[in-house]
């Protein structure tokens, strides 16, 4: 027995130029506008969830003293444009 996923409509006002881009993309990909918007929203939510996870992970590192001082990072970054870049600071 197959159960259809429950769905709900979400209404959003977007600039006309963005709506026109969605229309063009749907036509080009031969997909519905709903599919285009669902794909974009899913990708954005995934990106924001990953950003949040990485931020929490970084804050936990700071809480545990796992940090690299600013001068070390600056020296490493400056060395990247030289013939002998420094190893990535750990």
Backbone bond lengths (Angstrom), bond angles and torsions (degrees), N, CA, C in turn:
res aa  C-N    CA-C-N  psi(-1)  N-CA   C-N-CA  omega(-1)  CA-C   N-CA-C  phi
1 X - - - 1.452 - - 1.525 109.37 -
2 X 1.313 117.39 123.65 1.452 122.79 -179.78 1.515 109.54 -95.11
3 X 1.321 115.61 129.48 1.456 120.69 177.80 1.521 108.50 -105.46
4 X 1.322 115.95 123.19 1.464 119.89 178.75 1.521 108.94 -71.43
5 X 1.324 115.03 140.99 1.460 119.53 177.70 1.518 109.36 -66.53
6 X 1.304 115.36 138.25 1.452 119.40 176.39 1.526 108.47 -72.43
7 X 1.291 116.06 142.00 1.457 120.82 178.75 1.515 109.65 -130.30
8 X 1.301 114.54 164.41 1.456 121.97 177.54 1.516 108.01 -147.44
9 X 1.291 117.02 139.12 1.463 120.92 177.84 1.518 109.79 -77.57
10 X 1.322 114.80 141.11 1.458 122.28 175.03 1.522 105.97 -124.64
11 X 1.292 115.80 126.76 1.461 120.07 -179.49 1.519 109.57 -103.38
12 X 1.319 115.64 135.20 1.462 120.27 177.93 1.522 108.69 -142.12
13 X 1.286 115.80 136.08 1.462 120.60 173.62 1.517 107.51 -87.98
14 X 1.330 115.31 125.24 1.463 120.69 179.48 1.521 108.79 -124.87
15 X 1.322 117.11 156.22 1.461 119.34 176.97 1.536 110.55 -58.19
16 X 1.316 116.08 146.57 1.462 121.64 -178.42 1.524 110.82 -54.43
17 X 1.325 117.28 -41.93 1.463 120.83 -178.84 1.535 111.25 -60.26
18 X 1.315 117.68 -39.56 1.464 121.03 178.15 1.524 110.53 -68.54
19 X 1.314 116.89 -42.93 1.470 120.73 178.38 1.530 110.57 -60.60
20 X 1.331 116.39 -39.42 1.466 120.01 178.25 1.516 111.23 -65.62
21 X 1.325 117.07 -36.48 1.469 120.29 176.82 1.523 110.66 -65.19
22 X 1.331 116.70 -39.24 1.466 120.46 176.87 1.529 109.23 -62.35
23 X 1.332 116.70 -44.47 1.469 120.65 178.28 1.525 111.03 -57.76
24 X 1.330 116.58 -47.61 1.463 120.97 -178.99 1.527 111.89 -64.07
25 X 1.334 115.93 -41.82 1.459 120.10 179.69 1.530 110.63 -64.14
26 X 1.314 116.32 -42.73 1.466 120.60 178.82 1.530 110.49 -60.78
27 X 1.313 115.74 -43.09 1.462 119.97 179.24 1.527 110.89 -65.35
28 X 1.322 116.21 -45.90 1.466 120.48 -178.14 1.521 111.82 -62.88
29 X 1.331 116.46 -40.49 1.467 120.64 -177.92 1.529 112.97 -88.55
30 X 1.334 115.27 -3.94 1.466 120.72 -176.82 1.524 110.92 55.38
31 X 1.327 114.38 46.95 1.465 122.86 177.98 1.522 108.19 -127.35
32 X 1.307 115.70 164.44 1.463 119.06 177.70 1.529 110.27 -77.71
33 X 1.325 114.80 157.89 1.463 118.96 175.58 1.527 109.57 -62.10
34 X 1.323 117.25 -36.34 1.466 120.62 176.94 1.525 110.74 -57.76
35 X 1.330 117.80 -43.12 1.457 121.93 -179.29 1.530 110.24 -63.52
36 X 1.350 116.01 -44.26 1.467 120.70 179.93 1.521 110.31 -59.88
37 X 1.324 117.02 -49.31 1.465 121.26 -177.88 1.525 110.55 -65.14
38 X 1.328 117.56 -40.08 1.472 120.57 178.56 1.525 110.71 -62.31
39 X 1.340 117.47 -43.31 1.464 121.09 178.85 1.525 110.65 -61.98
40 X 1.332 116.61 -45.19 1.467 120.75 -178.69 1.518 111.10 -64.91
41 X 1.307 116.99 -43.97 1.462 120.93 -179.25 1.527 111.29 -66.34
42 X 1.312 116.32 -40.62 1.467 120.49 177.65 1.527 110.79 -62.34
43 X 1.328 117.12 -45.36 1.469 120.70 179.62 1.525 110.86 -63.06
44 X 1.331 117.51 -41.53 1.467 120.72 -179.41 1.526 111.03 -65.85
45 X 1.329 116.72 -43.66 1.465 119.84 178.97 1.521 110.51 -63.92
46 X 1.321 117.89 -42.46 1.470 120.83 176.88 1.526 110.57 -58.98
47 X 1.334 116.92 -43.10 1.463 121.50 179.68 1.519 111.11 -63.92
48 X 1.311 117.64 -44.07 1.467 121.08 -179.89 1.524 111.68 -67.48
49 X 1.331 117.77 -37.38 1.464 120.44 176.55 1.523 110.76 -64.65
50 X 1.332 117.07 -40.30 1.471 120.70 177.72 1.521 110.54 -66.58
51 X 1.331 117.27 -41.55 1.460 120.81 177.66 1.526 110.40 -60.03
52 X 1.325 116.63 -42.61 1.458 121.13 179.11 1.532 111.22 -64.47
53 X 1.337 116.46 -42.67 1.466 120.86 178.93 1.524 110.49 -61.82
54 X 1.331 116.78 -45.68 1.461 120.55 -179.55 1.530 111.70 -65.26
55 X 1.324 116.64 -36.74 1.459 120.26 177.61 1.521 110.58 -64.73
56 X 1.333 117.29 -45.40 1.477 120.32 178.33 1.528 110.66 -62.26
57 X 1.326 116.35 -39.44 1.473 121.00 178.32 1.524 110.47 -63.73
58 X 1.323 116.90 -43.79 1.465 121.10 179.78 1.525 110.98 -65.12
59 X 1.320 117.21 -41.46 1.469 120.41 178.87 1.527 110.79 -64.85
60 X 1.324 117.36 -36.30 1.462 120.52 176.44 1.527 110.30 -64.87
61 X 1.335 117.23 -39.84 1.471 120.60 176.08 1.523 110.70 -60.24
62 X 1.326 116.63 -44.04 1.463 120.39 178.86 1.521 109.92 -61.86
63 X 1.329 116.78 -44.30 1.470 120.75 178.56 1.520 111.97 -58.47
64 X 1.343 116.57 -30.80 1.467 121.00 -179.48 1.525 112.54 -95.34
65 X 1.330 116.72 9.10 1.459 120.16 176.90 1.514 114.96 77.69
66 X 1.309 117.41 11.88 1.468 120.92 179.11 1.522 108.30 -86.10
67 X 1.312 116.24 84.64 1.462 121.33 -178.87 1.525 109.63 -135.24
68 X 1.319 115.80 160.32 1.462 122.28 175.72 1.522 106.35 -118.97
69 X 1.326 116.56 129.33 1.460 118.74 -174.93 1.526 111.17 -69.11
70 X 1.313 114.03 154.89 1.464 122.72 -173.73 1.526 112.25 -58.50
71 X 1.315 117.93 -43.07 1.463 120.55 -178.66 1.527 111.73 -61.92
72 X 1.319 116.42 -38.49 1.467 120.34 179.43 1.527 110.31 -64.29
73 X 1.320 116.31 -43.18 1.464 120.54 179.40 1.530 109.94 -66.00
74 X 1.327 117.04 -42.81 1.468 120.35 178.72 1.526 111.25 -61.13
75 X 1.320 117.04 -44.30 1.466 120.63 -179.91 1.529 110.38 -62.96
76 X 1.321 116.27 -42.70 1.471 120.39 178.20 1.533 110.44 -62.13
77 X 1.335 117.22 -48.19 1.466 121.36 -178.65 1.529 110.44 -61.31
78 X 1.316 117.28 -42.64 1.469 120.73 179.70 1.528 111.09 -64.52
79 X 1.321 116.52 -31.33 1.465 119.87 -177.53 1.529 112.64 -74.97
80 X 1.319 117.66 -15.58 1.462 120.06 -176.21 1.518 112.99 -65.00
81 X 1.319 117.45 -25.12 1.467 120.27 179.91 1.528 112.16 -93.88
82 X 1.326 117.05 11.95 1.468 121.10 179.28 1.522 110.56 -104.85
83 X 1.318 115.64 173.74 1.456 120.50 177.61 1.527 112.37 -72.40
84 X 1.336 116.27 -20.88 1.471 120.09 -178.53 1.517 110.17 -129.58
85 X 1.345 117.36 77.86 1.470 118.76 179.57 1.520 111.79 -66.35
86 X 1.310 114.61 146.90 1.469 121.03 177.62 1.527 109.34 -70.74
87 X 1.334 116.68 155.86 1.468 118.15 174.62 1.522 110.23 -67.08
88 X 1.321 115.61 155.89 1.464 121.12 178.48 1.522 108.72 -59.71
89 X 1.342 117.18 127.99 1.465 119.27 179.25 1.531 111.26 -64.91
90 X 1.298 116.26 140.79 1.472 120.78 179.23 1.505 111.03 -114.98
